[in-house]
Amino acid sequence: MEESGFTERLRRASQWLDATPSELTGLAVLLVGGLALTGYIWMATPRGAPPLETVTDAAAVPTSVPVIVHVAGAVLQPGVLELPSGARVGDALAAAGGARADADLDAINLARVLSDGEQLHVPVRGMSPGVEGEVGGGSAAGAWRDGVLDLNAATTEDLEQLPGIGPVLAQRIADWRDEHGPFREVGELRDVPGIGERTFQALADVIAVS
């Protein structure tokens, strides 16, 4: 009875699929075999652990600490600059707008690596070189210190070494000092005839008073 019922269902399926009973039997065997194979492969495949997230240790990542330098002297835009770590003297000059036409670049090492907190002084041609990047000398002892000229201790020869100051202006500065007494602050240099604001700003970083 059961065999007759199975045969009847097979006959009806063959009519519906337009296939012979033998073809249906083969298709059923293939379908069952395929399901069994799929289940076996799924069971045999190892279940790996989920991928670990990549964790970046911020402390292990190197950081670049900038250097702060004071660029003074014969540059177009003197001042305090922030430069990337490993910057060289040439980079500082470029950041300061470049060297002036009267700068003595042969007196400094453009390839030297800068140190944080240093002052880089670019001398004017004709100045007596001192420590690299600074100037010294002058006919008056102690007039130059760390690349800065003391207006009250300077002679006319010292004053002529300042950027934009020739013999005429140097003599006027000396005469003003003789007439009015020592400079009390560098701003009084503006009172000297012929010293305009532009000239004073070019000198501001390389002059001082004692």
Accessible surface in RSA format (square Angstrom, percent):
REM  Atomic radii and reference values for relative SASA: ProtOr
REM  Chains: A
REM  Algorithm: Lee & Richards
REM  Probe-radius: 1.40
REM  Slices: 20
REM RES _ NUM      All-atoms   Total-Side   Main-Chain    Non-polar    All polar
REM                ABS   REL    ABS   REL    ABS   REL    ABS   REL    ABS   REL
RES MET A   1   205.63 106.5 157.24 104.1  48.39 115.2 133.44 113.5  72.18  95.6
RES GLU A   2   156.19  89.7 143.47 108.5  12.72  30.3  64.63 125.0  91.56  74.8
RES GLU A   3   140.69  80.8 131.74  99.7   8.95  21.3  51.29  99.2  89.40  73.0
RES SER A   4    74.37  62.8  64.41  86.0   9.97  23.0  32.12  68.4  42.26  59.2
RES GLY A   5    26.94  33.2   0.00   N/A  26.94  33.2  25.88  71.0   1.06   2.4
RES PHE A   6   116.20  58.1 116.18  72.0   0.02   0.1 116.18  70.4   0.02   0.1
RES THR A   7    76.09  54.1  75.04  76.1   1.05   2.5  61.55  82.7  14.54  22.0
RES GLU A   8    58.25  33.4  56.54  42.8   1.71   4.1  29.98  58.0  28.27  23.1
RES ARG A   9   153.42  64.4 147.84  75.4   5.58  13.3  67.81  92.7  85.61  51.9
RES LEU A  10    38.34  21.4  35.06  25.1   3.28   8.2  37.91  26.6   0.43   1.2
RES ARG A  11   101.14  42.5 100.40  51.2   0.74   1.8  55.00  75.2  46.14  28.0
RES ARG A  12   149.28  62.7 144.59  73.7   4.69  11.2  43.40  59.3 105.88  64.2
RES ALA A  13    38.62  35.5  32.81  50.6   5.80  13.2  38.18  53.8   0.43   1.2
RES SER A  14     9.15   7.7   7.60  10.1   1.54   3.6   1.48   3.2   7.66  10.7
RES GLN A  15   120.91  67.6  92.62  67.7  28.29  67.4  44.86  95.5  76.05  57.7
RES TRP A  16   208.36  83.6 178.51  86.4  29.85  70.1 155.18  82.7  53.18  86.3
RES LEU A  17    81.40  45.3  58.63  41.9  22.78  57.3  62.54  43.9  18.86  50.8
RES ASP A  18   135.82  95.1 111.02 110.5  24.80  58.6  32.48  76.4 103.34 103.1
RES ALA A  19    27.17  25.0  15.42  23.8  11.75  26.7  21.34  30.0   5.84  15.5
RES THR A  20    72.85  51.8  69.87  70.8   2.98   7.1  69.65  93.6   3.20   4.8
RES PRO A  21    68.22  49.7  67.95  61.9   0.27   1.0  68.22  56.3   0.00   0.0
RES SER A  22    90.25  76.3  74.94 100.0  15.31  35.3  41.51  88.4  48.74  68.3
RES GLU A  23   105.41  60.5  92.33  69.9  13.08  31.1  44.80  86.6  60.62  49.5
RES LEU A  24    14.22   7.9  10.70   7.7   3.52   8.9  10.83   7.6   3.39   9.1
RES THR A  25    69.06  49.1  65.78  66.7   3.28   7.8  58.61  78.7  10.45  15.8
RES GLY A  26    32.78  40.4   0.00   N/A  32.78  40.4  31.90  87.5   0.88   2.0
RES LEU A  27   102.08  56.9  98.63  70.6   3.45   8.7 100.17  70.3   1.91   5.2
RES ALA A  28    52.06  47.9  47.33  73.0   4.74  10.8  51.76  72.9   0.31   0.8
RES VAL A  29    96.49  63.5  91.84  83.1   4.65  11.2  94.65  82.2   1.83   5.0
RES LEU A  30   132.52  73.8 122.51  87.6  10.01  25.2 124.84  87.7   7.68  20.7
RES LEU A  31   112.31  62.5 106.48  76.2   5.83  14.7 112.02  78.7   0.29   0.8
RES VAL A  32   100.10  65.9  98.88  89.5   1.23   3.0  99.19  86.2   0.91   2.5
RES GLY A  33    38.31  47.2   0.00   N/A  38.31  47.2  33.30  91.4   5.01  11.2
RES GLY A  34    35.48  43.7   0.00   N/A  35.48  43.7  32.62  89.5   2.86   6.4
RES LEU A  35   120.55  67.1 110.90  79.3   9.65  24.3 111.29  78.2   9.26  24.9
RES ALA A  36    65.74  60.4  47.06  72.6  18.68  42.5  58.98  83.1   6.75  17.9
RES LEU A  37   107.82  60.0 103.60  74.1   4.22  10.6 107.34  75.4   0.48   1.3
RES THR A  38    89.97  64.0  87.16  88.4   2.81   6.7  62.82  84.4  27.15  41.0
RES GLY A  39    32.77  40.4   0.00   N/A  32.77  40.4  32.41  89.0   0.36   0.8
RES TYR A  40   152.50  71.2 145.71  82.9   6.79  17.7 105.74  79.5  46.76  57.6
RES ILE A  41    96.62  55.0  94.94  70.7   1.68   4.0  96.39  69.4   0.22   0.6
RES TRP A  42   159.26  63.9 155.37  75.2   3.89   9.1 134.61  71.8  24.66  40.0
RES MET A  43   142.95  74.0 116.09  76.8  26.85  63.9 105.14  89.4  37.81  50.1
RES ALA A  44    64.19  59.0  32.60  50.3  31.59  71.9  43.12  60.7  21.07  55.8
RES THR A  45    68.17  48.5  60.00  60.8   8.17  19.5  50.47  67.8  17.70  26.8
RES PRO A  46   118.34  86.2  96.36  87.8  21.98  79.9 107.71  88.9  10.63  66.1
RES ARG A  47   142.10  59.7 107.83  55.0  34.27  81.6  88.19 120.5  53.91  32.7
RES GLY A  48    70.03  86.4   0.00   N/A  70.03  86.4  39.00 107.0  31.03  69.5
RES ALA A  49    92.68  85.2  58.99  91.0  33.70  76.7  65.05  91.6  27.64  73.2
RES PRO A  50   107.31  78.2  97.68  89.0   9.63  35.0 104.25  86.1   3.06  19.0
RES PRO A  51   129.52  94.4 103.88  94.7  25.63  93.2 114.86  94.8  14.65  91.1
RES LEU A  52   168.40  93.8 143.63 102.8  24.77  62.3 145.19 102.0  23.21  62.5
RES GLU A  53   154.44  88.7 133.93 101.3  20.51  48.8  54.16 104.8 100.28  81.9
RES THR A  54   132.53  94.3  98.22  99.6  34.31  81.8  70.18  94.3  62.35  94.3
RES VAL A  55   131.38  86.5 102.25  92.6  29.12  70.2 105.23  91.4  26.15  70.9
RES THR A  56   101.66  72.3  74.19  75.2  27.47  65.5  52.55  70.6  49.11  74.2
RES ASP A  57    87.14  61.0  77.14  76.8  10.00  23.6  31.36  73.8  55.78  55.6
RES ALA A  58    84.35  77.6  68.83 106.2  15.52  35.3  71.75 101.0  12.60  33.4
RES ALA A  59    97.87  90.0  56.07  86.5  41.79  95.1  68.70  96.8  29.16  77.3
RES ALA A  60    76.06  69.9  43.15  66.6  32.91  74.9  54.45  76.7  21.61  57.2
RES VAL A  61    75.50  49.7  69.44  62.9   6.05  14.6  70.95  61.6   4.55  12.3
RES PRO A  62   124.94  91.1  97.69  89.1  27.25  99.0 109.56  90.5  15.38  95.6
RES THR A  63   116.29  82.7  86.54  87.7  29.75  70.9  68.57  92.1  47.72  72.1
RES SER A  64    86.27  72.9  54.83  73.2  31.44  72.4  48.29 102.8  37.98  53.2
RES VAL A  65   105.67  69.5 100.86  91.3   4.81  11.6 101.88  88.5   3.79  10.3
RES PRO A  66    57.59  42.0  51.04  46.5   6.56  23.8  51.46  42.5   6.14  38.1
RES VAL A  67    16.20  10.7  16.20  14.7   0.00   0.0  16.20  14.1   0.00   0.0
RES ILE A  68    67.11  38.2  66.82  49.8   0.29   0.7  66.82  48.1   0.29   0.8
RES VAL A  69     1.99   1.3   0.00   0.0   1.99   4.8   1.99   1.7   0.00   0.0
RES HIS A  70    50.66  27.7  49.12  34.1   1.54   4.0  33.06  34.1  17.60  20.5
RES VAL A  71     0.00   0.0   0.00   0.0   0.00   0.0   0.00   0.0   0.00   0.0
RES ALA A  72     0.00   0.0   0.00   0.0   0.00   0.0   0.00   0.0   0.00   0.0
RES GLY A  73     3.70   4.6   0.00   N/A   3.70   4.6   1.55   4.2   2.15   4.8
RES ALA A  74     0.00   0.0   0.00   0.0   0.00   0.0   0.00   0.0   0.00   0.0
RES VAL A  75     3.21   2.1   0.00   0.0   3.21   7.7   0.00   0.0   3.21   8.7
RES LEU A  76   110.10  61.3  84.05  60.1  26.05  65.5  85.89  60.3  24.20  65.1
RES GLN A  77   116.08  64.9 109.16  79.8   6.92  16.5  33.67  71.7  82.41  62.5
RES PRO A  78    44.66  32.6  22.08  20.1  22.58  82.1  22.08  18.2  22.58 140.4
RES GLY A  79    21.73  26.8   0.00   N/A  21.73  26.8  21.73  59.6   0.00   0.0
RES VAL A  80   105.79  69.6  78.06  70.7  27.73  66.8  78.06  67.8  27.73  75.2
RES LEU A  81    37.87  21.1  34.77  24.9   3.10   7.8  37.87  26.6   0.00   0.0
RES GLU A  82   119.31  68.5  90.31  68.3  29.00  69.0  23.32  45.1  95.98  78.4
RES LEU A  83    13.69   7.6  12.51   9.0   1.18   3.0  13.69   9.6   0.00   0.0
RES PRO A  84    91.53  66.7  85.58  78.0   5.95  21.6  90.93  75.1   0.60   3.7
RES SER A  85    62.45  52.8  41.10  54.8  21.35  49.2   5.60  11.9  56.85  79.6
RES GLY A  86    43.73  53.9   0.00   N/A  43.73  53.9  27.14  74.5  16.60  37.2
RES ALA A  87     5.18   4.8   0.78   1.2   4.39  10.0   4.75   6.7   0.43   1.1
RES ARG A  88   112.45  47.2 112.45  57.3   0.00   0.0  26.65  36.4  85.79  52.0
RES VAL A  89     0.09   0.1   0.09   0.1   0.00   0.0   0.09   0.1   0.00   0.0
RES GLY A  90    28.38  35.0   0.00   N/A  28.38  35.0  21.38  58.7   7.00  15.7
RES ASP A  91    70.65  49.5  65.51  65.2   5.14  12.2  14.75  34.7  55.91  55.8
RES ALA A  92     0.00   0.0   0.00   0.0   0.00   0.0   0.00   0.0   0.00   0.0
RES LEU A  93    11.96   6.7  11.96   8.6   0.00   0.0  11.96   8.4   0.00   0.0
RES ALA A  94    74.38  68.4  50.88  78.5  23.50  53.5  57.93  81.6  16.45  43.6
RES ALA A  95    46.63  42.9  17.50  27.0  29.13  66.3  29.72  41.9  16.91  44.8
RES ALA A  96     0.09   0.1   0.00   0.0   0.09   0.2   0.09   0.1   0.00   0.0
RES GLY A  97    31.68  39.1   0.00   N/A  31.68  39.1  17.32  47.5  14.36  32.2
RES GLY A  98    21.72  26.8   0.00   N/A  21.72  26.8  21.54  59.1   0.18   0.4
RES ALA A  99    34.31  31.5   8.82  13.6  25.49  58.0   8.82  12.4  25.49  67.5
RES ARG A 100    43.28  18.2  35.01  17.8   8.27  19.7  30.44  41.6  12.83   7.8
RES ALA A 101    99.09  91.1  69.12 106.7  29.97  68.2  81.90 115.3  17.19  45.5
RES ASP A 102    39.30  27.5  38.61  38.4   0.69   1.6  27.92  65.7  11.38  11.3
RES ALA A 103     8.71   8.0   0.66   1.0   8.05  18.3   0.66   0.9   8.05  21.3
RES ASP A 104    36.13  25.3  35.07  34.9   1.06   2.5   1.51   3.5  34.63  34.5
RES LEU A 105    65.91  36.7  59.21  42.4   6.70  16.8  59.27  41.6   6.64  17.9
RES ASP A 106   144.54 101.2 110.62 110.1  33.92  80.2  34.40  81.0 110.13 109.8
RES ALA A 107    33.30  30.6   5.61   8.7  27.69  63.0  17.64  24.8  15.66  41.5
RES ILE A 108    13.02   7.4   0.41   0.3  12.61  30.4   3.46   2.5   9.56  25.9
RES ASN A 109    74.11  51.1  66.78  64.5   7.33  17.7  21.40  51.5  52.71  50.9
RES LEU A 110    75.39  42.0  67.45  48.3   7.95  20.0  67.57  47.5   7.83  21.1
RES ALA A 111    62.84  57.8  55.48  85.6   7.37  16.8  59.62  84.0   3.22   8.5
RES ARG A 112    64.60  27.1  58.29  29.7   6.31  15.0  45.34  62.0  19.26  11.7
RES VAL A 113    71.15  46.8  60.47  54.7  10.68  25.7  60.47  52.5  10.68  29.0
RES LEU A 114     8.32   4.6   0.00   0.0   8.32  20.9   0.00   0.0   8.32  22.4
RES SER A 115    66.12  55.9  60.79  81.1   5.33  12.3  32.73  69.7  33.39  46.8
RES ASP A 116    97.74  68.5  69.73  69.4  28.01  66.2  24.64  58.0  73.10  72.9
RES GLY A 117    65.21  80.4   0.00   N/A  65.21  80.4  32.21  88.4  33.01  73.9
RES GLU A 118    34.93  20.1  25.76  19.5   9.17  21.8  27.37  52.9   7.56   6.2
RES GLN A 119    55.91  31.3  38.91  28.4  17.00  40.5  20.87  44.4  35.04  26.6
RES LEU A 120     0.76   0.4   0.60   0.4   0.16   0.4   0.76   0.5   0.00   0.0
RES HIS A 121     0.85   0.5   0.85   0.6   0.00   0.0   0.85   0.9   0.00   0.0
RES VAL A 122     0.02   0.0   0.00   0.0   0.02   0.0   0.00   0.0   0.02   0.0
RES PRO A 123     3.75   2.7   3.75   3.4   0.00   0.0   3.75   3.1   0.00   0.0
RES VAL A 124    15.10   9.9  14.72  13.3   0.38   0.9  14.72  12.8   0.38   1.0
RES ARG A 125   142.29  59.7 124.20  63.3  18.10  43.1  56.07  76.6  86.22  52.3
RES GLY A 126    71.02  87.6   0.00   N/A  71.02  87.6  40.90 112.2  30.12  67.5
RES MET A 127    12.83   6.6   1.11   0.7  11.72  27.9   1.12   0.9  11.72  15.5
RES SER A 128    46.79  39.5  42.96  57.3   3.83   8.8  19.57  41.7  27.22  38.1
RES PRO A 129   102.82  74.9  80.49  73.4  22.34  81.2  81.07  66.9  21.75 135.2
RES GLY A 130    45.51  56.1   0.00   N/A  45.51  56.1  23.25  63.8  22.26  49.9
RES VAL A 131   110.16  72.5 100.19  90.7   9.97  24.0 106.96  92.9   3.20   8.7
RES GLU A 132    75.06  43.1  52.60  39.8  22.45  53.5  32.96  63.7  42.10  34.4
RES GLY A 133     2.26   2.8   0.00   N/A   2.26   2.8   1.16   3.2   1.10   2.5
RES GLU A 134    42.28  24.3  39.53  29.9   2.75   6.6   2.00   3.9  40.28  32.9
RES VAL A 135     5.33   3.5   0.51   0.5   4.82  11.6   0.51   0.4   4.82  13.1
RES GLY A 136    15.96  19.7   0.00   N/A  15.96  19.7  15.61  42.8   0.35   0.8
RES GLY A 137    49.27  60.8   0.00   N/A  49.27  60.8  30.03  82.4  19.24  43.1
RES GLY A 138    28.25  34.8   0.00   N/A  28.25  34.8   5.16  14.2  23.09  51.7
RES SER A 139    79.69  67.3  36.36  48.5  43.33  99.8  47.42 101.0  32.27  45.2
RES ALA A 140    19.23  17.7  13.17  20.3   6.06  13.8  19.11  26.9   0.12   0.3
RES ALA A 141   109.20 100.4  70.07 108.1  39.13  89.0  81.87 115.3  27.33  72.4
RES GLY A 142    52.38  64.6   0.00   N/A  52.38  64.6  28.80  79.0  23.58  52.8
RES ALA A 143     0.64   0.6   0.00   0.0   0.64   1.4   0.00   0.0   0.64   1.7
RES TRP A 144    18.28   7.3   0.44   0.2  17.85  41.9   0.47   0.3  17.81  28.9
RES ARG A 145   177.23  74.4 169.65  86.5   7.58  18.0  61.33  83.8 115.90  70.2
RES ASP A 146    90.95  63.7  82.81  82.4   8.15  19.3  18.47  43.5  72.48  72.3
RES GLY A 147     0.00   0.0   0.00   N/A   0.00   0.0   0.00   0.0   0.00   0.0
RES VAL A 148    33.33  21.9  30.94  28.0   2.38   5.7  30.94  26.9   2.38   6.5
RES LEU A 149     0.00   0.0   0.00   0.0   0.00   0.0   0.00   0.0   0.00   0.0
RES ASP A 150    21.17  14.8  20.42  20.3   0.75   1.8  11.03  26.0  10.14  10.1
RES LEU A 151     0.00   0.0   0.00   0.0   0.00   0.0   0.00   0.0   0.00   0.0
RES ASN A 152    33.86  23.3  10.42  10.1  23.44  56.4  10.37  25.0  23.48  22.7
RES ALA A 153    40.15  36.9  24.07  37.2  16.08  36.6  34.10  48.0   6.05  16.0
RES ALA A 154     2.75   2.5   0.00   0.0   2.75   6.3   0.00   0.0   2.75   7.3
RES THR A 155    43.99  31.3  39.61  40.2   4.38  10.4  43.99  59.1   0.00   0.0
RES THR A 156    33.74  24.0  31.94  32.4   1.80   4.3  15.19  20.4  18.56  28.1
RES GLU A 157   100.64  57.8  96.59  73.1   4.05   9.6  49.91  96.5  50.74  41.4
RES ASP A 158     0.00   0.0   0.00   0.0   0.00   0.0   0.00   0.0   0.00   0.0
RES LEU A 159     0.00   0.0   0.00   0.0   0.00   0.0   0.00   0.0   0.00   0.0
RES GLU A 160    72.69  41.7  55.83  42.2  16.86  40.1   9.72  18.8  62.97  51.4
RES GLN A 161    36.20  20.2  28.98  21.2   7.22  17.2  17.41  37.0  18.79  14.3
RES LEU A 162     3.72   2.1   0.00   0.0   3.72   9.3   0.00   0.0   3.72  10.0
RES PRO A 163     5.32   3.9   3.35   3.1   1.97   7.2   4.41   3.6   0.91   5.7
RES GLY A 164    63.59  78.4   0.00   N/A  63.59  78.4  40.65 111.6  22.94  51.4
RES ILE A 165     8.00   4.6   0.00   0.0   8.00  19.3   0.42   0.3   7.59  20.6
RES GLY A 166    29.42  36.3   0.00   N/A  29.42  36.3  24.71  67.8   4.70  10.5
RES PRO A 167    93.39  68.1  88.29  80.5   5.10  18.5  88.66  73.2   4.73  29.4
RES VAL A 168    98.68  64.9  93.46  84.6   5.22  12.6  98.01  85.2   0.67   1.8
RES LEU A 169    30.55  17.0  30.35  21.7   0.20   0.5  30.35  21.3   0.20   0.6
RES ALA A 170     0.00   0.0   0.00   0.0   0.00   0.0   0.00   0.0   0.00   0.0
RES GLN A 171    88.23  49.3  88.20  64.5   0.03   0.1  39.07  83.2  49.16  37.3
RES ARG A 172   100.02  42.0  96.78  49.3   3.24   7.7  22.03  30.1  77.98  47.3
RES ILE A 173     0.00   0.0   0.00   0.0   0.00   0.0   0.00   0.0   0.00   0.0
RES ALA A 174     7.74   7.1   7.74  11.9   0.00   0.0   7.74  10.9   0.00   0.0
RES ASP A 175    70.26  49.2  66.40  66.1   3.86   9.1  28.17  66.3  42.08  42.0
RES TRP A 176    27.74  11.1  24.12  11.7   3.61   8.5  22.31  11.9   5.42   8.8
RES ARG A 177    40.77  17.1  37.80  19.3   2.98   7.1  10.79  14.7  29.98  18.2
RES ASP A 178   115.98  81.2  80.82  80.4  35.17  83.2  34.12  80.3  81.87  81.6
RES GLU A 179   140.28  80.5 104.01  78.7  36.28  86.4  41.54  80.4  98.74  80.6
RES HIS A 180   106.37  58.1  69.83  48.5  36.54  93.5  53.69  55.3  52.67  61.3
RES GLY A 181    24.00  29.6   0.00   N/A  24.00  29.6  22.34  61.3   1.66   3.7
RES PRO A 182    94.83  69.1  88.23  80.4   6.60  24.0  88.23  72.8   6.60  41.0
RES PHE A 183     3.64   1.8   0.00   0.0   3.64   9.5   0.00   0.0   3.64  10.4
RES ARG A 184   201.72  84.7 172.72  88.0  29.00  69.0  77.74 106.2 123.98  75.1
RES GLU A 185   104.74  60.1 103.27  78.1   1.47   3.5  28.66  55.4  76.08  62.1
RES VAL A 186    43.36  28.5  42.30  38.3   1.06   2.6  42.30  36.8   1.06   2.9
RES GLY A 187    17.27  21.3   0.00   N/A  17.27  21.3  10.55  29.0   6.72  15.1
RES GLU A 188    18.68  10.7  16.61  12.6   2.07   4.9  10.36  20.0   8.32   6.8
RES LEU A 189     0.00   0.0   0.00   0.0   0.00   0.0   0.00   0.0   0.00   0.0
RES ARG A 190   104.22  43.8  88.09  44.9  16.13  38.4  36.38  49.7  67.84  41.1
RES ASP A 191    89.89  63.0  66.70  66.4  23.19  54.8  19.56  46.0  70.33  70.1
RES VAL A 192     1.89   1.2   0.00   0.0   1.89   4.5   0.03   0.0   1.85   5.0
RES PRO A 193    85.55  62.3  74.02  67.5  11.53  41.9  85.55  70.6   0.00   0.0
RES GLY A 194    52.34  64.5   0.00   N/A  52.34  64.5  24.60  67.5  27.74  62.1
RES ILE A 195     8.76   5.0   0.00   0.0   8.76  21.1   0.45   0.3   8.31  22.5
RES GLY A 196    38.60  47.6   0.00   N/A  38.60  47.6  36.12  99.1   2.48   5.6
RES GLU A 197    92.94  53.4  82.59  62.5  10.34  24.6  62.80 121.5  30.13  24.6
RES ARG A 198   218.59  91.8 207.73 105.9  10.86  25.9  83.26 113.8 135.33  82.0
RES THR A 199    37.23  26.5  32.47  32.9   4.76  11.4   8.50  11.4  28.73  43.4
RES PHE A 200    11.06   5.5  11.06   6.9   0.00   0.0  11.06   6.7   0.00   0.0
RES GLN A 201    92.51  51.7  85.59  62.6   6.91  16.5  37.32  79.4  55.19  41.9
RES ALA A 202    39.49  36.3  27.06  41.8  12.43  28.3  35.19  49.6   4.30  11.4
RES LEU A 203     0.00   0.0   0.00   0.0   0.00   0.0   0.00   0.0   0.00   0.0
RES ALA A 204    36.97  34.0  22.83  35.2  14.14  32.2  22.83  32.2  14.14  37.5
RES ASP A 205    42.85  30.0  34.11  33.9   8.74  20.7   6.02  14.2  36.83  36.7
RES VAL A 206     1.38   0.9   1.38   1.3   0.00   0.0   1.38   1.2   0.00   0.0
RES ILE A 207     9.18   5.2   0.00   0.0   9.18  22.1   0.00   0.0   9.18  24.9
RES ALA A 208    39.00  35.9  37.42  57.7   1.58   3.6  39.00  54.9   0.00   0.0
RES VAL A 209    44.20  29.1  19.25  17.4  24.95  60.1  19.95  17.3  24.24  65.8
RES SER A 210   111.78  94.5  52.78  70.4  59.01 135.9  76.10 162.0  35.69  50.0
END  Absolute sums over single chains surface
CHAIN  1 A    13340.8      10338.3       3002.5       8354.6       4986.2
END  Absolute sums over all chains
TOTAL         13340.8      10338.3       3002.5       8354.6       4986.2
